[in-house]
């Protein structure tokens, strides 16, 4: 196990902080597939030092986005406790899109919290969102052909607002999401088949 930051030497703490800052920046700019070696090089530390502090890419991602991960989890968990399934679903979409429009770091963290085949934590988060979708469908308020993968389409569309001034991005995101949520309601025309898109596309 690695030492807690408070137990490290000053230079070790500075190296760790620099690695985390670089990781947040590169993950937000280039996606989660940035090589560990590239992070180490930009941070000015050796690859061995990086792996000593963060044995896996997932460990680095989680540490880099601790605060954003907490927000991701809290948003979905709170929605699952809402007695109104549609309101819970709608709240997740609204909050995630608003945060995405104003914080690229949150986007990277949110994508990182969803599953690949090797992450139990990401798998649980995806399952929670899938449960949220099924609850909203069972209530008769969410269209039956909505797929959890449609979240990627939504985030790709909303992600184009991230480079705008914050006030403009927030207002535009709210309007876009309002349009899309209306299309997600049950009772509208059938859609073409869902496409199983990876959330990693949001960062491409």
N, C-alpha and C positions, 0 to 999 in steps of 0.2 A: 504494500500500500504506500502511496506517496504521502509526504508530509502535508499537513494543513498549511495554508499560506502564512498564517501567523507564526508557524514554527520554522519557516525558511529563513535563510540568510537574506540580507537586503538585495544582493545581486540576483539571487534565485527568484525572489518575489518580483523583481523588475522584469526578469526574463519571462516569467509566467504571465504577468500582466501584458507584456508586449505580444506574446504568442496569442493570447486570447483576443486582444484588440485586432491583430492582423487576421486571425481566423474569422472573426465577425465580419470584417471588411470584405475579405475574399469570398466567403460563403454568400454574402449578400450580393456581391457583384457578379460572381461567376458560377454560383450554384454549389451544391454540396459535394460535387465530385472533384473539387480542387485537391490535388495531391498533397499529402502531408509534407513531402519534401519542399513543395513550393511555399507552404506556410512557414516552415522552418527557415528557408532561405530569406523570405521577406522579413521575418522577425529577427534575423541575425543570430540564430542559434543553430546548433548541430542537430541533425535528424535524430541522433541517439538521445540527445537531451529532450527533444520533443516527445519521443516515445516513452522516455522514463517518466515524464509528467503525465502524459496522456497515452496509455497503451493502445488505444484503438481510436479510429476516426469518430465513432459514435460518442466515446467519452469526451472528446474535444468539442464536438457539436453541442452536447448537453451542457458542458461547462461554459461554453461561449455564450449560450443563449438561455442561461438559467432563468432569468427574469421573464423572458418571452415565453419559455416553455410553461412557466407557472400560469401565465395569462391564458395560453392555449388550453391547458387542462381545465382551468377554472371556468372558462367560457362554456366548454362542452359539458362539464359536470353539472354546472348550474342549470343549463338548458334541460338536462335529463331529469331534473327534479321539478321542472315546471309542470303543473297539472294540465296545462294546455299544450299539447304536442306541437301544434302549428306555431304557437308563439315561441316555444323553445327553439324550434328549427329556424324560424325567422330571425330570432335574436342572434343565433350563431352566425348566420350568413351576414347580417348587418354589422356585427362587431368585427368579424374577421376581415371583411372587405374594407371597413373603415380603417382598421389598423394597417392593412396592406397598403392602402393609398397614402399613408403618411410615414411608414417605417419599413424600409426594405429589409432591415434586420429581422423584424417580426415575420416577414414573408418567408425568409430562409428558415427561421425556427419553426414556423407552422408546417412548412413542407417537411422539415426534418422529423416532425412528430408523427408523420404518417408512415405507413408500413413499407418495408421491403421484406424479403423473406428471412432476414437474419436479425430482426429487431423485435423483441418481445414488447418493449415499451411502445414502439410505433404501432405494433399490431393492436395493442389495447386501445390506443387512441382512435385508430381507424374503426375498430369494432364499436366504440362508443358513438362515433358519428353515424355509422350504419344503423345502430339501434335507434338513434334520434330520427333518422329518415323513415325507418319502418313504423315507428310510433306515429309520425305525422301522416303516413299513408293509411295506417289502420284507423285513424280518426276521421278519414274521409276528406281531409283538407288539402293534403299534398297529392298531386297527380300520381296515379299508380305507375306511370312509366318513367318517373324520375329515378335516376341512378346516382349512387354516391359519387361515381366518376364525373358526373356533371359539375361537381364542385371545381374540378380542374378548368372546365370551360369558363365558369364564372370568374375564377381567379385570373385566368389569362386575359379576359376582357377587362376586368377591373385593374389589373396590374399596369395597363397602359397609362393610368392616371398618376402613377407614383412619382413621375418626374416633374409634375406641375407644381406651382406654388401651393402650399398647404391648404390655404383657404379654398382655392379652386378645386383641388383634389378632393377635399372633404365633401363639398357641395355636389360635385359631379358624381362621386361614388355613391352618395345617398340616392341621387336620382336614378342612376343606373341600377342599383340594387332594388329600388322600388319597382322599376319596370320588370326586372327579372322575377321578383317574387310574385308579381301578378301572373306571370306566365307559368309559375310553378304550381299555382292553385289547381285543384281538381276541377273537372268540368269543361276544360278547354280541349281543343282539337289534339289528336294524337301526333306525336313527334316521330321523326326518323329514329332508327335504333340508336341506343347509347353507344359511345365509343370508349373502350377501356383505356383512358389516357392516364399516364403517370403524372403525379403532382410535381415531379421534378421538372416538367416542362414549364412550370410557372417561373422557374429561375433561369431558363435558357434565353 
